[in-house]
Amino acid sequence: MSVSTAASVTPICAPLPVLGRDVTVPLVTGGEVTYAALDYAASAPALQRVWDDVAAYAPYYGSVHRGAGYLSQLSTDLFENARRTVAEFLDCRADDQLIFTRSTTDSLNLLAQALPADCQVFVFETEHHASLLPWKDARVTYLNAPRTPEQAVETLERALADRDPYGPALVCVTGASNVTGELWPVRELAAAAHAHGARIVLDAAQLAPHHPVSVQDLDVDWVAFSGHKLYAPFGSGVLAGRADWLQAADPYLAGGGASRKVTRREDGGVDVEWHDSAARHEAGSPNVIGAYSIASACKALTEAGFDTLVAREQQLIDTVRAGLAEVPEVRVLSLFGDDAPRVGVISFVVEGWNSSHFAAALSAEYGIGVRDGLFCAHPLVRTLLGSDPQTQGECGAPEAAPGEKSLNAIRVSFGAGTPDEHVERFVNAVKELVTGGAKWQYRTEDGRCVPAV
């Protein structure tokens, strides 16, 4: 695999301080409990370090790239220094461009808009919708879900061998699955893409918060990720990589900042000369706080040491997987098998339970926040469940009788800010719910399972 877990001899660290670590929530059965946030794969809580850095900067907020005043100059320096910090975090090449976006979804849509004419795109059906859906204007080949890392490489190589060898091509692949947490063979897939004259973009939304990502070591052409999964606030993301396709494309958004020179023509029209730098695709006043927060998170993770963070997270993974293995009714979802390296993302189904009902009971009766559904990766989850697209049943009744196929799944996810107690509480709660059932009645409201008053 391209990314391996740290050795067991690596010292284990304490959880990194995050916002909300002391928040208490009410239980339907009475009393309150400290909230166990175990939905990191959707949005990780912001690091306290990040929040403190943003708060320290906030009084000095000023316009970026447009002002002569002191605060404007300070904010501009902060924004561009953030760009350099994130580029170093990703180990970008010297001539790569780094563009600040709104999210991974925004980054990949930007790249999709910048594809050369008649570009072929190859994407596995196992991708998150952010990397599965943006390529509507290209010739797209959807590849079947592989069952081993080696099969993933072989599948891609066969598909690329059949393509037009003279036209542009792009491969899009995840670094770590947002459903199973399994690590993908990114370096091997990049080598296969380049051997057939294609480029590759890495969706690192689930990888970057858990493992170091080196553009040069993995030899990918672009990488995209979101701030809100990297312990930064919502609304910021990154696309980093080769500049040529980005410089040749029309600006992602037309407006101030993207334009270098605008003149009127005699016929009444307007001629525009666009920037060739990252500014070409950053029109409008940039999200300087979002960029700064991502840079702060990058610094915090680097200083904490990924070897130590990975080792501790592996300990949490082992605790959860061992606990779930003790419950015969639980089936953990996997593409590559139990021994595949993974990050702290685990999806499962419980025999005889509606997934929404189970997740609602974890929240209402134990103060544990997880995710249920198809996780914006519908084809993958349905492949893993062996189920057809259909509507989830009422939450008060079992989703599927014993032996029948489940329709949705439950996902638990965690990371650098997760205390041991949270995963231990989760494992115990699963065992209690399976053996004793829910203590409360639940109903469906607006498509969600909620406690019945």
Secondary structure, 3 states (H helix, E strand, C coil): CCCCCCCCCCCCCCCCCECCCCCEEECCCCCEEECEECECCCCCCCEHHHHHHHHHHHHHCCCCCCCCCHHHHHHHHHHHHHHHHHHHHCCCCCCCEEEEECCHHHHHHHHHHCCCCCCEEEEECCCCHHHHCCCCCCEEEEECCCCCHHHHHHHHHHHHHCCCCCCCEEEEEECECCCCCEECCHHHHHHHHHHCCCEEEEECCCCCCCCCCCHHHHCCCEEEEEHHHCCCCCCCEEEEECCHHHHHCCCCCCCCCCEEEEEECCCCCEEEEECCCHHHHCCCCCCHHHHHHHHHHHHHHHHHCHHHHHHHHHHHHHHHHHHHHCCCCEEECCCCCCCCCECCEEEEEECCCCHHHHHHHHHHHHCEECEEECCCCHHHHHHHHCCCCCCCCCCCCCCCCCCCCCCCEEEEECCCCCCHHHHHHHHHHHHHHHHHCCCCCEEEECCEEEECC
